[in-house]
Amino acid sequence: MIRYALVCEAGHGFESWFPSSDAYDDQAARGLVTCPFCDSARVDKSPMAPGVARTDRARPPAATPAAVPAPAPMPMLAEPERQMRALLRMVRAQVASTAEHVGARFPEEARKIHYGEADSRPIYGQASLEEARALVDEGIDVAPLPMLPDDRN
């Protein structure tokens, strides 16, 4: 496994794990590596300090099974980020509870509503970046639903 520090065209930084550097290259070439903040597939590796074990210190004696410490807890998020994530989850929950999920039919349904071919109602679903841009170009109001990194796991 290899961890890369990545950055998208909008400057969002994030990290991701890959089975190998070849796996990253293959996934990136196929557009499968996307920014968790803006969903851009234009992602590049950014400089990252490697984790190198020190060899100039003596190793501690091997622990017996009973003396193995519990794993360290995951680092806690800073309070502002925790609050922001909670707010984004509330926004997603509000949309899910008040709008109709139309899935991959989102662009088609949005057009039908816009052009009066279907009843006006709140909807949400999936659209590619190109489909969303086409909707905006047609004057159809759309907005991405924020997605958190842990929503993709």
C-alpha positions as CSV (number, residue, x, y, z in Angstrom):
1,M,0.0,0.0,0.0
2,I,1.1,3.5,-0.8
3,R,-0.3,6.8,0.5
4,Y,-0.2,9.9,-1.7
5,A,-0.8,13.5,-0.9
6,L,-3.0,14.8,-3.7
7,V,-4.3,18.2,-4.9
8,C,-7.0,18.9,-7.4
9,E,-7.2,21.7,-10.0
10,A,-9.1,23.9,-7.4
11,G,-6.3,23.5,-4.9
12,H,-8.0,21.2,-2.5
13,G,-5.5,19.0,-0.7
14,F,-6.3,15.4,0.4
15,E,-4.6,12.0,0.9
16,S,-5.5,8.6,-0.5
17,W,-4.2,5.1,-0.3
18,F,-3.4,2.9,-3.3
19,P,-2.3,-0.7,-3.7
20,S,0.8,0.5,-5.7
21,S,2.0,3.5,-7.6
22,D,0.9,1.7,-10.8
23,A,-2.6,1.4,-9.4
24,Y,-2.7,5.1,-8.8
25,D,-1.4,5.8,-12.3
26,D,-4.1,3.5,-13.8
27,Q,-6.9,4.9,-11.7
28,A,-5.9,8.5,-12.4
29,A,-5.7,7.9,-16.1
30,R,-9.2,6.4,-16.1
31,G,-10.6,9.5,-14.1
32,L,-11.3,7.4,-11.0
33,V,-9.2,9.5,-8.6
34,T,-11.5,12.5,-7.7
35,C,-11.4,15.3,-5.2
36,P,-13.6,14.6,-2.2
37,F,-14.5,18.3,-1.9
38,C,-15.4,19.3,-5.5
39,D,-15.4,15.9,-7.4
40,S,-12.8,17.1,-9.9
41,A,-10.9,14.3,-11.6
42,R,-8.0,16.7,-12.5
43,V,-5.8,15.5,-9.6
44,D,-2.1,15.5,-9.2
45,K,0.4,14.2,-6.6
46,S,1.8,16.8,-4.4
47,P,5.1,16.7,-2.5
48,M,5.0,14.6,0.6
49,A,7.6,13.8,3.2
50,P,8.3,10.1,3.3
51,G,8.0,8.2,6.6
52,V,11.4,6.8,7.2
53,A,12.2,4.6,10.3
54,R,15.3,5.6,12.3
55,T,18.0,3.1,12.6
56,D,20.3,5.0,14.9
57,R,18.2,4.1,18.0
58,A,18.0,0.8,19.8
59,R,14.8,-1.1,19.4
60,P,12.7,-1.6,22.5
61,P,12.4,-5.2,23.7
62,A,9.7,-7.3,22.1
63,A,6.5,-7.0,24.1
64,T,4.7,-10.1,25.4
65,P,1.1,-10.5,24.2
66,A,-0.3,-9.3,27.5
67,A,1.8,-6.1,27.4
68,V,0.8,-5.0,23.9
69,P,-0.7,-1.6,24.2
70,A,-4.1,-0.7,22.7
71,P,-3.9,1.1,19.3
72,A,-3.7,4.8,19.6
73,P,-7.1,6.5,18.9
74,M,-7.5,8.3,15.6
75,P,-6.7,12.0,15.7
76,M,-9.6,14.1,16.6
77,L,-10.9,16.8,14.2
78,A,-10.6,20.4,15.3
79,E,-13.8,21.9,16.6
80,P,-14.5,24.1,13.6
81,E,-14.1,21.2,11.1
82,R,-16.3,19.0,13.3
83,Q,-19.0,21.7,13.3
84,M,-18.7,22.2,9.6
85,R,-19.0,18.5,8.9
86,A,-22.1,18.3,11.2
87,L,-23.7,21.2,9.3
88,L,-23.0,19.5,6.0
89,R,-24.5,16.3,7.2
90,M,-27.6,18.3,8.3
91,V,-27.9,19.9,4.9
92,R,-27.7,16.5,3.2
93,A,-30.3,15.0,5.6
94,Q,-32.6,18.0,5.0
95,V,-32.4,17.5,1.2
96,A,-32.9,13.8,1.5
97,S,-36.0,14.3,3.7
98,T,-37.7,17.0,1.6
99,A,-36.7,16.2,-2.0
100,E,-37.3,13.3,-4.3
101,H,-34.2,11.2,-5.2
102,V,-34.2,10.7,-8.9
103,G,-30.8,9.1,-9.2
104,A,-29.1,9.2,-12.6
105,R,-32.2,10.7,-14.1
106,F,-31.4,14.0,-12.4
107,P,-30.4,16.0,-15.6
108,E,-33.5,14.7,-17.5
109,E,-35.9,15.4,-14.6
110,A,-34.3,18.9,-14.0
111,R,-34.9,19.8,-17.6
112,K,-38.5,18.5,-17.5
113,I,-39.3,20.6,-14.4
114,H,-37.5,23.7,-15.9
115,Y,-39.4,23.5,-19.2
116,G,-42.8,22.8,-17.5
117,E,-43.0,19.2,-18.8
118,A,-43.2,17.9,-15.2
119,D,-44.6,19.3,-11.9
120,S,-42.3,21.6,-10.0
121,R,-40.8,19.8,-7.0
122,P,-37.4,19.6,-5.2
123,I,-35.3,16.8,-6.6
124,Y,-31.8,15.5,-6.1
125,G,-29.6,12.8,-7.8
126,Q,-26.5,12.3,-9.7
127,A,-25.0,14.2,-12.6
128,S,-21.6,14.3,-14.1
129,L,-19.7,17.6,-14.1
130,E,-20.4,18.0,-17.9
131,E,-24.1,17.3,-17.3
132,A,-24.3,19.9,-14.5
133,R,-22.5,22.5,-16.6
134,A,-24.9,21.9,-19.5
135,L,-27.9,22.4,-17.1
136,V,-26.3,25.7,-15.9
137,D,-25.7,26.8,-19.5
138,E,-29.4,26.2,-20.1
139,G,-30.3,28.5,-17.2
140,I,-31.4,25.6,-14.9
141,D,-30.5,26.3,-11.3
142,V,-28.6,23.3,-9.9
143,A,-26.1,23.1,-7.0
144,P,-23.9,20.2,-5.8
145,L,-24.7,18.6,-2.6
146,P,-21.6,18.7,-0.3
147,M,-19.9,15.3,0.1
148,L,-17.7,14.5,3.1
149,P,-14.6,12.3,2.7
150,D,-16.0,9.7,5.0
151,D,-19.2,9.5,2.8
152,R,-17.1,7.8,0.1
153,N,-15.9,5.0,2.3
